[in-house]
Amino acid sequence: MQQKISGGLVRGTQREINYTEKMYEQIRNRRTDYLIVAKNSGFSIEQVQTIKNYLFKDFHYLNNSTMVSRFDPTYEIAESWRRLSEKSGKHIEKHDILLLYHELYELQLLLSSPEMSQNLLINLQA
């Protein structure tokens, strides 16, 4: 079967990786997008700002490491944030809102239990 060619991103390609890294950097540098996300989602400004920092800005101990790093850029999360932060809010999908609930719950688990770690959370979700 012949592969179809379009102007869109092909999943798993270097082009997609570069696009996603660029999107994460743009999101990190935005100063007021969390206000739009809060308005579009019904979450509080504080909740959205905390989620944004957690996903895009904060450093975490990952993979049982003693070194900290940011989460790896993920295309789906970048696209969800793009839709959530559009002024019109017309293109928001149900899973975009679910992402906010998921990350807020994850944060609550991390904060509620000192022994909770990113690795343990990942294993709980599997």
Order of alpha helices (4+ residues) and beta strands (2+ residues): alpha-alpha-alpha-beta-beta-alpha-alpha-alpha
